[in-house]
Amino acid sequence: MLAEVDGFLSKFWPRIATGLVDWDTHQGIRRGLAWFMGLLLARHPDNFETAQAMHEQMLHLYESAPKDEVGRPKVSGFEIKGSFMN
């Protein structure tokens, strides 16, 4: 996956590196760069244990949530930093 994103971005890298990209017009480049950065961060050895721990926490949260009739978490929204999002 990293190679695919890298290949996609290599065509645009000169424009990205020189700051000549209109990010609002080129949403594909913006998404590609976000994927690339996310993949780099996720693959870094220092982040591997943190990512595993976060995954375990998410699984625990999912498994402990009330479920609807087909087994999906039955929630109306989420609280993030004191604000409720639905």
C-alpha positions in Angstrom: 0.0 0.0 0.0 2.9 2.4 0.8 4.3 1.7 -2.6 1.0 2.5 -4.3 0.6 5.8 -2.5 4.3 6.7 -3.0 3.9 6.0 -6.7 0.8 8.2 -6.9 2.5 11.1 -5.1 5.8 10.8 -7.0 4.1 12.5 -10.0 3.1 15.4 -7.9 6.0 15.7 -5.5 7.8 18.6 -7.3 4.6 20.7 -7.0 4.1 19.6 -3.3 7.7 20.3 -2.4 7.6 23.8 -3.9 4.3 24.7 -2.4 2.6 25.1 -5.8 -0.4 22.9 -5.1 -3.9 24.4 -4.7 -5.1 22.0 -2.0 -8.8 23.0 -2.4 -8.7 22.2 -6.1 -6.6 19.0 -5.9 -8.4 17.0 -3.2 -6.9 13.8 -4.6 -3.4 15.0 -3.9 -4.4 16.1 -0.4 -5.9 12.7 0.3 -2.9 10.9 -1.2 -0.5 12.9 1.0 -2.7 12.2 4.1 -2.6 8.5 3.3 1.2 8.6 2.8 1.8 10.4 6.1 -0.6 8.1 8.0 1.2 5.0 6.5 4.6 6.4 7.5 3.4 7.1 11.0 1.7 3.7 11.4 4.8 1.8 10.1 7.3 3.6 12.4 8.5 1.0 15.0 8.0 3.5 17.9 4.3 3.7 17.0 3.6 0.0 16.6 3.0 -0.8 20.3 0.8 2.4 20.7 -1.3 1.4 17.6 -1.7 -2.2 19.0 -2.8 -0.8 22.4 -5.3 1.6 20.8 -6.7 -1.3 18.7 -7.2 -3.4 21.9 -9.0 -0.4 23.5 -11.2 0.0 20.5 -12.1 -3.7 20.5 -12.9 -3.6 24.2 -15.1 -0.6 23.7 -16.9 -2.2 20.8 -17.4 -5.5 22.7 -18.7 -3.8 25.9 -21.2 -1.5 24.2 -24.9 -2.4 24.2 -25.9 -4.1 20.9 -28.9 -3.9 18.6 -30.7 -6.9 17.3 -28.0 -7.8 14.7 -25.1 -7.2 17.1 -24.0 -3.7 16.1 -23.2 -1.2 18.9 -26.4 0.6 19.8 -25.3 4.2 20.3 -26.8 7.5 19.3 -23.5 9.4 19.2 -20.1 9.9 20.8 -18.7 12.3 23.3 -15.4 13.8 22.2 -13.6 16.2 24.5 -16.8 17.0 26.3 -18.9 17.6 23.2 -21.6 15.2 22.1 -21.5 14.2 18.4 -24.4 12.3 16.8 
